[in-house]
Amino acid sequence: MVQPAVFECRHGRAIVQLTRLYDANDRIEKSGLHPEHYIALSYCWREWEDDDALKNKLAGLSERLKIRYFWVDRWCVDQEDEVDKAREIHRMGEYYMGASACLVLAGPNIEPFPCVPQQDGVVLSSFQQLLLNTKGLRSLIQCQ
């Protein structure tokens, strides 16, 4: 079943032409794609230095969220080409705003959040949410 947040994301069609996207199914960066939906990924490079760990995480998220393509600066900006970097870094705001959604990925060692407020049928006060998610919030705040 597709989660409500993802359902909303799928209604937000991508509105920008990207130079490259990361294909989570094929686990490679591709050029010339114009998918209906992609997710822009925000993450801390230091927390995700291992490419394989990040690729594994994105494969799992892709399967769970039913979205195949991600804009990931690490792979979608040619880090060895200064001209490409200058052009693509200049367009990053456009890439984030034009995405179907933006996903902020916490570090790989972050405690999971046991209670996400968007769950169907769950009505909790902010205080209750903080109490239930204390470990997750603490590890998120302490990440680099």
SEDOVO-883113 format. One record per residue (C-alpha): residue in one letter; x, y, z. Coordinates in nm, 4 decimals. Each point is the difference from the previous one (the first is absolute). Example, Ala and Ser with C-alpha at 12.3 -4.5 7.8 and 13.67 -1.06 7.14 Angstrom:
2
[pt 'A',[1.2300,-0.4500,0.7800]]
[pt 'S',[0.1370,0.3440,-0.0660]]
This chain:
144
[pt 'M',[0.0000,0.0000,0.0000]]
[pt 'V',[0.1303,0.3446,-0.0898]]
[pt 'Q',[0.0275,0.2298,0.3001]]
[pt 'P',[-0.2116,0.3219,0.0001]]
[pt 'A',[0.3080,0.2241,-0.0183]]
[pt 'V',[0.1202,-0.1877,-0.3084]]
[pt 'F',[-0.3447,0.0215,-0.1552]]
[pt 'E',[0.0204,0.3780,0.0357]]
[pt 'C',[0.3530,-0.0030,-0.1433]]
[pt 'R',[-0.1218,-0.1833,-0.3077]]
[pt 'H',[-0.2461,0.2808,-0.0677]]
[pt 'G',[0.2912,0.2443,0.0010]]
[pt 'R',[0.1451,-0.0589,-0.3450]]
[pt 'A',[0.3610,0.0928,-0.0655]]
[pt 'I',[0.0132,0.3375,-0.1754]]
[pt 'V',[0.3648,0.0319,-0.0996]]
[pt 'Q',[0.2321,-0.1557,-0.2585]]
[pt 'L',[0.2954,-0.1583,0.1782]]
[pt 'T',[0.3419,-0.0760,-0.1408]]
[pt 'R',[0.0270,-0.3283,0.1925]]
[pt 'L',[-0.1966,-0.2157,0.2420]]
[pt 'Y',[0.0864,-0.2984,0.2148]]
[pt 'D',[-0.1973,-0.3132,-0.0914]]
[pt 'A',[-0.0491,-0.1955,0.3229]]
[pt 'N',[-0.1072,-0.3135,-0.1886]]
[pt 'D',[0.3079,-0.0189,-0.2234]]
[pt 'R',[0.2198,0.1616,0.2696]]
[pt 'I',[0.1667,0.2416,-0.2437]]
[pt 'E',[-0.0192,0.3636,-0.1043]]
[pt 'K',[-0.1687,0.0634,-0.3367]]
[pt 'S',[-0.0250,0.2957,-0.2379]]
[pt 'G',[-0.2832,0.1076,-0.2260]]
[pt 'L',[-0.2846,-0.1218,0.2219]]
[pt 'H',[-0.3221,0.1955,0.0386]]
[pt 'P',[-0.1998,-0.1961,0.2567]]
[pt 'E',[-0.3357,0.1103,0.1259]]
[pt 'H',[0.1261,-0.0257,0.3602]]
[pt 'Y',[0.3340,0.0228,0.1756]]
[pt 'I',[0.1088,0.0703,0.3551]]
[pt 'A',[0.2749,0.2493,0.0824]]
[pt 'L',[0.2187,-0.1385,0.2774]]
[pt 'S',[0.1507,0.2115,0.2750]]
[pt 'Y',[0.2527,-0.1745,0.2236]]
[pt 'C',[0.3296,0.0478,0.1817]]
[pt 'W',[0.2903,-0.1277,-0.2118]]
[pt 'R',[0.2056,-0.0795,0.3100]]
[pt 'E',[-0.2731,-0.2251,0.1358]]
[pt 'W',[-0.0318,-0.1853,-0.3334]]
[pt 'E',[0.3598,-0.0312,-0.1236]]
[pt 'D',[-0.0559,-0.3613,-0.1044]]
[pt 'D',[-0.1617,0.0050,-0.3480]]
[pt 'D',[-0.1259,-0.3562,0.0364]]
[pt 'A',[-0.1769,0.0782,0.3283]]
[pt 'L',[-0.1712,0.3012,-0.1595]]
[pt 'K',[-0.0951,-0.2017,-0.3086]]
[pt 'N',[-0.1454,-0.2740,0.2210]]
[pt 'K',[-0.2000,0.2575,0.1972]]
[pt 'L',[-0.1353,0.1570,-0.3205]]
[pt 'A',[-0.0907,-0.3405,-0.1427]]
[pt 'G',[-0.2052,-0.0712,0.3114]]
[pt 'L',[-0.1624,0.3434,-0.0066]]
[pt 'S',[-0.0752,-0.0317,-0.3706]]
[pt 'E',[-0.1741,-0.3308,0.0564]]
[pt 'R',[-0.1921,0.1269,0.3020]]
[pt 'L',[-0.0974,0.3351,-0.1529]]
[pt 'K',[-0.0589,-0.1347,-0.3514]]
[pt 'I',[0.2195,0.2702,-0.1546]]
[pt 'R',[0.2952,-0.1053,-0.2141]]
[pt 'Y',[0.1982,0.3200,-0.0600]]
[pt 'F',[0.1927,0.2235,0.2382]]
[pt 'W',[0.2034,0.3139,-0.0499]]
[pt 'V',[0.3123,-0.0608,0.2111]]
[pt 'D',[0.2716,0.2645,-0.0292]]
[pt 'R',[0.2782,-0.2526,0.0592]]
[pt 'W',[-0.0839,-0.1875,-0.3192]]
[pt 'C',[-0.2001,0.2518,-0.2032]]
[pt 'V',[0.2719,0.2651,0.0045]]
[pt 'D',[0.3278,-0.1082,-0.1603]]
[pt 'Q',[0.2327,0.0600,0.2950]]
[pt 'E',[0.3109,-0.0178,-0.2241]]
[pt 'D',[-0.1182,0.2566,-0.2589]]
[pt 'E',[0.0189,0.3609,0.1227]]
[pt 'V',[-0.2159,0.1315,-0.2870]]
[pt 'D',[-0.2713,-0.2563,0.0730]]
[pt 'K',[0.0210,0.0733,0.3725]]
[pt 'A',[-0.0376,0.3740,-0.0547]]
[pt 'R',[-0.3022,-0.0479,-0.2293]]
[pt 'E',[-0.1730,-0.2655,0.2120]]
[pt 'I',[0.0602,0.1629,0.3390]]
[pt 'H',[-0.1554,0.3172,-0.1412]]
[pt 'R',[-0.3140,-0.2037,-0.0885]]
[pt 'M',[-0.0344,-0.1849,0.3330]]
[pt 'G',[-0.2768,0.2275,0.1292]]
[pt 'E',[-0.1925,-0.0599,-0.3212]]
[pt 'Y',[0.0496,-0.3771,0.0372]]
[pt 'Y',[-0.1309,0.0001,0.3575]]
[pt 'M',[-0.2971,0.2263,-0.0791]]
[pt 'G',[-0.0851,-0.1968,-0.3152]]
[pt 'A',[0.0003,-0.3396,0.1714]]
[pt 'S',[-0.3131,-0.1937,0.0868]]
[pt 'A',[0.1338,0.0030,0.3569]]
[pt 'C',[0.3150,0.0641,0.2006]]
[pt 'L',[0.1199,-0.2699,0.2356]]
[pt 'V',[0.2281,0.0923,0.2896]]
[pt 'L',[0.1994,-0.3105,0.0823]]
[pt 'A',[0.1348,-0.0261,0.3525]]
[pt 'G',[0.3228,-0.1883,0.0665]]
[pt 'P',[0.0134,-0.3787,-0.0203]]
[pt 'N',[0.0262,-0.0354,0.3780]]
[pt 'I',[-0.3058,0.2074,0.0900]]
[pt 'E',[-0.2505,-0.1711,0.2283]]
[pt 'P',[-0.3284,-0.0637,-0.1815]]
[pt 'F',[-0.2992,0.2146,0.0851]]
[pt 'P',[-0.2624,-0.2356,0.1496]]
[pt 'C',[-0.2829,0.2490,-0.0476]]
[pt 'V',[-0.0318,0.2065,-0.3157]]
[pt 'P',[-0.2780,0.2601,0.0367]]
[pt 'Q',[-0.1306,-0.0512,-0.3558]]
[pt 'Q',[-0.1180,-0.3563,0.0698]]
[pt 'D',[-0.3698,-0.0520,-0.0701]]
[pt 'G',[-0.2172,0.0084,0.3085]]
[pt 'V',[0.2721,0.1348,0.2298]]
[pt 'V',[-0.0730,0.3266,0.1750]]
[pt 'L',[0.2705,0.0962,0.2453]]
[pt 'S',[0.1033,0.3232,0.1649]]
[pt 'S',[0.3447,0.1394,-0.0755]]
[pt 'F',[0.1011,-0.0936,0.3545]]
[pt 'Q',[-0.1055,-0.3643,-0.0532]]
[pt 'Q',[0.1894,-0.0114,-0.3296]]
[pt 'L',[0.3145,0.1323,0.1687]]
[pt 'L',[-0.0269,-0.2570,0.2784]]
[pt 'L',[-0.0517,-0.2900,-0.2414]]
[pt 'N',[0.2809,0.1118,-0.2319]]
[pt 'T',[0.2576,0.1145,0.2561]]
[pt 'K',[0.2706,-0.2496,-0.1038]]
[pt 'G',[-0.0434,0.0714,-0.3696]]
[pt 'L',[0.0034,0.3771,0.0499]]
[pt 'R',[0.3029,-0.0153,0.2292]]
[pt 'S',[0.2012,-0.2066,-0.2499]]
[pt 'L',[-0.1091,0.2303,-0.2850]]
[pt 'I',[0.1126,0.3111,0.1906]]
[pt 'Q',[0.3346,-0.1632,0.0810]]
[pt 'C',[0.0749,-0.1081,-0.3577]]
[pt 'Q',[0.2534,0.2010,-0.1961]]
